[in-house]
Amino acid sequence: MRRRIGVFGGSFDPPHVGHLLMASDAVEALGLERLLFVPAATQLLKAGRATASAAHRLAMVRALVADDPRFAVDPIEIDRGGLSFTVETLETLGARWPDVELVLLAGADVLTSFHQWRAPQRVRALATLVVLARAVGGGTGTPSVPAVPPDFPGGPPVLLHTRRVDVSSTEVRARIAEGRAIRGFVPESVADLIRSAGLYR
């Protein structure tokens, strides 16, 4: 059986406990040897929306992951700079580990936006696409996801039910801007970095 390495990309602006729990669920459910958090430099579909620098977001993701051996942080997209395209990241990782099955984790919004990605068919050839579907009404409810379009590139992706965690980066940024506490939304190590750098104020 081929080794499986997960790829979990995003802005992580900031990373929060929801990211960590979804990553934990994915490692266990998919039998991943390791899961890579890959912070984007700039995402085409989110250009202009990130409010912390790439360096700060990378530092926060490293603080989120800490010393958990299941996870690693790869700065591949930040080091490359410019707009972050998943297909380029997967091609680089595939060349690095030719005998590994790459498993690309994505949120349910990918079901309606995937056709806008660069080379979606190539992405499907490079990695197994797994859509993280959060359960409704707690950890064991029915997942709430849009229907898979009949013309979805490469055919239907794998659907992974994860626990529902009502935390978002948008909410965390808003709470900080309003002077409200973020305890419980992000690990203390991430909160310390946000405080010391004066982010999101």
Helices and strands as residue ranges (DSSP letters): E 3-10, H 17-30, E 34-39, E 42-43, G 44-46, H 54-65, E 71-73, H 76-80, E 83-84, H 86-96, E 100-107, H 110-113, G 114-116, H 120-126, E 128-134, E 158-162, H 169-177, H 188-197
